[in-house]
């Protein structure tokens, strides 16, 4: 279960968790170190911003898809 009251909050938190997993597991593989600090400080910061933006867009789209559709007559 992901904490949060709305789908937007839940998917942003999921994006942050995905970013954290990427920074800890994926970035050290090519030799960039934890959080990619061997490349520079902008790498983890921009990756976090992009994960949050992606999470916000994905949460908004999912929320719009889950909203009840008006009945057309």
C-alpha positions, 0 to 999 in steps of 0.5 A, a space after each residue: 500500500 502506498 500512503 496518501 489520500 489522492 492518486 496524485 500523491 500516491 503516484 508522486 510518492 511512487 515516483 520518488 521511490 522509483 528514483 530512490 531505487 534507481 539511485 541506489 541500485 542502477 547508478 552504481 552499476 556503470 560506476 557513477 556511485 550512489 546517487 550518481 555523485 561521480 557524474 555531478 550533483 545535477 544528475 540526482 537532482 534532475 532525475 528526482 525532478 523528472 520522476 516527480 513530474 512524471 508521477 504528477 502527470 501519471 497520477 493526473 491521467 489515472 485520476 481522469 481515467 478513473 472518474 465516472 463518465 457522464 451518460 450520453 442520451 
